[in-house]
Amino acid sequence: MPNYRISIDLSDLYLELEPYSLREYGQPFSLYILEGDNPDDVCSSFMNRIQNELLKKDKTIKTRILCRKVRRLLRIDRIECL
């Protein structure tokens, strides 16, 4: 499976993610390298990764609502195959 470099924009969400102390997602703009079959698979796995990290920290209704906001507000600026 090829590796993809994915550029993420969390500027609408990163302040809401601060109370969960997710060190990896504390910045509004980030680059990640992920492995996947195609770009759609990489995007989906990245969103699932953020949501799983949030739900590990706290399983309340507030966190579940935030997970839906992640699906809606997370922006993927660029995907490159390496």
Contacts in CASP RR format, 6 or more apart in sequence:
PFRMAT RR
TARGET T0000
AUTHOR 0000-0000-0000
METHOD contacts of the structure
MODEL  1
MPNYRISIDLSDLYLELEPYSLREYGQPFSLYILEGDNPDDVCSSFMNRI
QNELLKKDKTIKTRILCRKVRRLLRIDRIECL
1 35 0 8 1.000
1 36 0 8 1.000
1 37 0 8 1.000
2 35 0 8 1.000
2 36 0 8 1.000
2 81 0 8 1.000
2 82 0 8 1.000
3 33 0 8 1.000
3 34 0 8 1.000
3 35 0 8 1.000
3 36 0 8 1.000
3 81 0 8 1.000
3 82 0 8 1.000
4 33 0 8 1.000
4 34 0 8 1.000
4 35 0 8 1.000
4 36 0 8 1.000
4 39 0 8 1.000
4 42 0 8 1.000
4 79 0 8 1.000
4 80 0 8 1.000
4 81 0 8 1.000
4 82 0 8 1.000
5 31 0 8 1.000
5 32 0 8 1.000
5 33 0 8 1.000
5 78 0 8 1.000
5 79 0 8 1.000
5 80 0 8 1.000
5 82 0 8 1.000
6 31 0 8 1.000
6 32 0 8 1.000
6 33 0 8 1.000
6 34 0 8 1.000
6 42 0 8 1.000
6 43 0 8 1.000
6 46 0 8 1.000
6 76 0 8 1.000
6 78 0 8 1.000
6 79 0 8 1.000
7 29 0 8 1.000
7 30 0 8 1.000
7 31 0 8 1.000
7 76 0 8 1.000
7 77 0 8 1.000
7 78 0 8 1.000
7 79 0 8 1.000
8 29 0 8 1.000
8 30 0 8 1.000
8 31 0 8 1.000
8 32 0 8 1.000
8 46 0 8 1.000
8 74 0 8 1.000
8 75 0 8 1.000
8 76 0 8 1.000
8 77 0 8 1.000
9 28 0 8 1.000
9 29 0 8 1.000
9 74 0 8 1.000
9 75 0 8 1.000
9 76 0 8 1.000
9 77 0 8 1.000
10 17 0 8 1.000
10 25 0 8 1.000
10 26 0 8 1.000
10 27 0 8 1.000
10 28 0 8 1.000
10 29 0 8 1.000
10 30 0 8 1.000
10 74 0 8 1.000
10 75 0 8 1.000
11 28 0 8 1.000
11 29 0 8 1.000
11 75 0 8 1.000
12 73 0 8 1.000
12 75 0 8 1.000
13 69 0 8 1.000
13 70 0 8 1.000
13 73 0 8 1.000
13 74 0 8 1.000
14 25 0 8 1.000
14 26 0 8 1.000
14 27 0 8 1.000
14 28 0 8 1.000
16 66 0 8 1.000
16 69 0 8 1.000
17 25 0 8 1.000
17 26 0 8 1.000
17 54 0 8 1.000
17 66 0 8 1.000
18 26 0 8 1.000
20 53 0 8 1.000
20 54 0 8 1.000
20 57 0 8 1.000
20 58 0 8 1.000
20 63 0 8 1.000
21 57 0 8 1.000
22 50 0 8 1.000
22 53 0 8 1.000
22 54 0 8 1.000
22 57 0 8 1.000
24 30 0 8 1.000
24 53 0 8 1.000
25 50 0 8 1.000
25 53 0 8 1.000
29 77 0 8 1.000
32 46 0 8 1.000
33 82 0 8 1.000
34 42 0 8 1.000
34 45 0 8 1.000
34 46 0 8 1.000
35 42 0 8 1.000
36 42 0 8 1.000
36 45 0 8 1.000
39 79 0 8 1.000
39 81 0 8 1.000
42 79 0 8 1.000
43 76 0 8 1.000
43 79 0 8 1.000
46 76 0 8 1.000
47 70 0 8 1.000
47 71 0 8 1.000
47 74 0 8 1.000
50 70 0 8 1.000
50 74 0 8 1.000
51 67 0 8 1.000
51 70 0 8 1.000
51 71 0 8 1.000
54 63 0 8 1.000
54 66 0 8 1.000
54 67 0 8 1.000
54 70 0 8 1.000
55 63 0 8 1.000
55 64 0 8 1.000
55 67 0 8 1.000
57 63 0 8 1.000
END
